[in-house]
Amino acid sequence: MLTRPQSQSNTTAGFTEPVRITGMATAVPETRVLQTTIAEGAQDLFPQFRRLDRLYANTGIEARHICMPWDWYLEPHSWQERTDAYHEHALNLLEQAAVNAIADAGLKPHDIDAIVTNTVTGLAIPSLDAELANRIAFRPDIERLPIFGIGCGGGVAGLSRAARMAIGSRKVLFLTVDLCSLAFRTSDPSIEMFVACALFGDGAAGIVLEAGGKDSGKAELIATGEHMWQGTQRIMGWDIEGDGFAVVLSPDLPAHLSASLEGPLAAFLARNAVSLSDLDGYLFHPGGKRVLDALQGLLSLSDSDIAYSRSILRDYGNMSSATALFVLKSALDSGAAGKHLLAAFGPGFSAYFALLDIA
């Protein structure tokens, strides 16, 4: 059982006025590839890891969406080629997610007061939000906040920052996109690359947040919080190589969560006068099967408690920042109700939490 620690260092943010999710959409590339196909390709490219052929079958993933044709990934590519692909497909997915989320909220682009964009799998200057503003008719005075580097935690961390920007009866569009497949490098013979190839896919999500007196919406964001552990920089992240991002992914990640998450999560819940018994559901970023297994064991959860997370992992893999929001949308679409914990984890190493009351 979770207990409140003697000291806590995680920040938490409640909100001075109600902040509600009024619109939401997700988007994925058209190309869908089966896990068995990816496994065959990876074993051909990395024959030194053929002894690990069961790894792909044990991920809990059946298929993923990728932004380029499968054969493209079997050849080497330069930074320029990867960046060009990122710009094209990230913008297309963001546009789709933005337009549909705004429409889902019953709004028009000119109603949006601020836009927050998050990514970790590519670089763009001007930033993606500026490029998007040349495709969608936002107001010229729209406030923009691009975020980079939070990784798999970016969906929940970005949601938190967007919610704060909504205070003052504002309408904020939060968008996140990651094209993890573009980090697959045939020049990297490491076990980290072989494992990453077994897990990651591409996707985007958009959420409209509105603050103020409007007593409607899909869910109310009650509070957000986060915690960063010192000395954990090499648990996950990127190294920069000559032909792209090199994956940093420690096999110790699930064990770290099992050993270290209890205190920060207990502190976050206690500061918001919530206990585990008050929660009606759990919406975890499915970083991988081992991560979900660790969380399920730590919190003594049933299979049904994390069914949304496992379902998204099965159908989409780990899409980095967007994945937690796919889990949230799945819960909303399925008629979930009550108080839910949304959580994700990213480089730093950090945990990001949000409490939501789903209508």
N, C-alpha and C positions, 0 to 999 in steps of 0.2 A: 504494500500500500504506500502511496506517496505521502511523505511527511514534509512539513515546512522546514527548510534548512535554517541553521543558526544565522547565516548571513547570505545575502543574495546580491548579485551584481547586474541582473538583467533589467533593462529598462522596460517600462510598460506605459501605454497611453490609452486612457479612456478618452471620451470625446465630450465636449461641452454642449453639443447639440446632436440629435440623432443623425447618423450617417447610414444611408441605406443603399443597397445594391438595387438599382431599378432596371438595369439592362445587362445582358451578358451574351457573349457569343464565342465560339471557338472556330479554328480553321486549321486544316492540315493540307499538305501537298497531295496531288492526285495519285502519285505513284505509291502503291502499297506493296510491300514485299514481305513474304513469309519468313519466319525465323529459320526454317529449314534451308531456305535459299541462301540466307546470309551466312549460316553456319558452314555450308558447303564452300562458299566463296572465301570465307576467312581461313578455313583449313587448307585450301589450295594456296593461299597467299602466305600463310604462316605454318608450314608443315612441321616446324619444331614443336608446335602445340597440339598436334593431332591426338596426343594422349589425353587431352582435355576436351575431347569431343562432346562429353556429356554436359559440359558447362552451359552450352547454348540451350540444350533441352531442359535444363533445370532452372531457367531464369523466370519461368512463369509467363513468358512472352510468346505470343503466337504470331504476331505481325506488327509491322511498323510502317509509318509513312516517311518517305524521303523525298527531298526536293529535286534530285537529279535522277536520271535513269540509272538502274542498278549497274549496268556495265561501266558507267562513268567512274564509279568508285574503285574499279579494279585496275585503274591506271594511275600513274603519278600525276600530281597537279601542283601548280605554283601558287604562291600567295595571291597573285593577281587573278588567276582563274577562280580560286576559292572566293575571293572578295567579290568578283563580278557576279558569281552565282548567288552569294549571300545578298547583295543589294537587290537583285532582281526578285528573288523568291521571298525574302523577308518583307519587302515592301508589298508584294502581292498578298501575302497572308495577313499582314497588318491591315491593309485596306479592307480586306474581306471581314476581318474581325471587328474593325472599327465601324464600318457601315452597318453591319448586322446588330452590333451591341447598341448603337445609337437608335436604330429603328426599334429594337426590342424595348427600349426605354420610352418609346413614344416621342422621341425628340428629333430635331434636325441638327446638322453639324454646327450651324450658327448659334445653337443653344449652349454649346460646350464652352466653359470658361477656362479650363486648363486641361492639358494633356500630359500624361506621364508615360514614358516609354522605357521598357527594360529589355536588355539583351546581354548575352555574354559570348556569343558564338561568331561575332563579326564586328568590324569597325566601319563607321560611316561618318564622314564630315563633309557637308552638313549632316547632322544626326538624322535618324530615321523619322523623327517627328516632323522635322522641317521638310523633308522630302514628301512625307505624307500630306502635309498642308498644301502641297502643290497638286495633289490629286483630289482632295476633299475640301469642300467649301467652308473651312473653319473661318472664324472672324480673324482679322489681322492683328487684333490685340490679345489673342489667345496666349495664355501663359504656358511655357513648355519646360518640362524637366526630363532630360534623358538620363538614364541610369545604366551603368555598365559595371560588371565584375562581381555581382552577388550570386551568380550561378544558379544552381537548382533552388536556392532560397528566394530568388528574385520575384517569383509570383506573389508570395505572401509579403515579403519586404516592400515591394512596390505598391501593393494594395494598401499597406499601412501608410506609406508616404502620400499616396493619392487621397486617402481618407482625411488626412490632416489638411491637405490643400482644399478639401471640400468645405471645411468649416467656414461659416459665414454665408450660408445659403447658396453655395456654388455648386455647379455641375462639372464633374471631373471625369475624364475618360482615361482609364488606365489600360495600357496595352503592353503585352509582353510577347516576344517571339524568340525562339532559339532553333537554329538549324544545326543540330549536333552532328548530323551525318557528314557535314563538310569538314569536320576534324578528323575523319578517317584517313590515315596516311599510309600508303603502301610502303613508304620508306622507313617506317617505324616498326621494328621487329619485337617490340617489348610486350611483356605480358599485359601491361596496362592497356595497350592499344587493342590487344586481342579481347580483353574483357570488355572494354568500352564498346567495341564493335558488337558485342552480344547484348548491349543494354539500350543504346541511345537512338532516338528518332527525332523527327522534326514536327513543330506545331506552334500555334499562336493562340492567344486568348485576349478578349477585350471585356472590360467591365465599366459600366457607367455608375458613378457614385453621386448621390445627391444628399445634401445636408439641409436641415431646416425643418419646417413644420409639416412637410408632406408625409402623411401617415399611410404610406403604401410602399410597395416594393417587394422584392423577392426575399431579402434578408436584411437585418440590421447588423452593422458592425459594432460590437459592444466595446471591444478593447483589442489592442495589439501589443506585442512585446517581443523582445529578442535577447539572445545571450550569445556572447562570443567567448570561446575557451582560449586561453593563452597557450602558446607553444604548439599549435595544431595546424600551422600553415601548410604542411605537406600532406594533410589528409585528402584534400581534393583541390583542383584548380587547373591552371594551364602553365606550361612552360612555352616559351616562344622559340620556335625552330625556323630554319630557313624556308620551309615550304608550308608552314601552317602552325596551328596550335598543337602542342603535345599534351596529352592527357596526363594529369596527376590524379591518381585514384588509389588510395591506400586500402588494402584488404582489411585493415583494422577499423574501418568506419563503423560497421555494425556493432563491434565490441565497444567502441567508444560511446556510442549512443546507449548501449545497455548499462555501461558503467557510470556515465556522466550526465545523462539527460534528466534523471529523476529530480535532482535539486532545483535546477532552473525552471522546469515545468511546474513543480510544486509551488515555487515562489510566484510565478506568473498567475497561476490560478488563485492562490491565496490573496494576492494583492487585489484581485477583482472579485473577492468573496465568492469564489466558485470552487466546488470540490468535484472530483471525478464522478461522484454519484449524481451530480446535477446535470451531467452531460447526457444528451440524447444521441450523440453520434460523434465519430472521429473521422476526420478527413485529412489523411497524411499524404504528403508527397511520396509517391512510390519510387524511391530511388533505385530499388531493386528488390528482389524477393528476400534476400538476406536482411535488408534494412527493415522491411515490413515484418519479417519474422522476429527481429530484435524488438521492435516496438510492441508487437503483439504480446511477446513474453514479458517485457518490462511492465506493461500496464494490465496484464492478465485479461486481455481482450478475447472475445470469441471471434470465430471466422466471420460472422455476420457484422461485427463491429467495424471491420476494415474491408468489407466487401467492395465498396466503391473504389478504394485504392487498388485492390488486386484486379478489379475489372479493367480499370484504365491501363494498368501495367500490361495486362494480357493483350489488349487491343492496340496499344500505341507505343509501348515501351516507355522509357524515360525521356521526355522531351525537355529536360532541364526546367527552366522557370515556369513554363506554361502548364506543366503536368498537374500541379496542385490545383490549378484553376479548372482543368478538365475534371478533376475529382469533384470539386465544388459544383460544377455545372451538372454533373451526373446525379449528384444528390438532389439538387434543385429540380431537375427534370423528372426525377423518380418520386417526387412528392414528400421528401424528407421534411421534418418539422422539428422545432425545438432548438435547444442550445447545442451548438456544435463547436468542436475544436478543430481549427485548420492549422496545419503545421508543415514546415518544410525546412530543409537543411542545406547549407551552402558553404563555399570557401570562406576560410577565416580561422577556424571552423566555427560556424554559427548556426543557431536555431532561431527560427522565426515563428511566432505564434499569432493567431487571431481567434477571438471568440465571436461567434455569429449566432444571432437568433433568427432562425429560418421561419418565415411566415407559413 
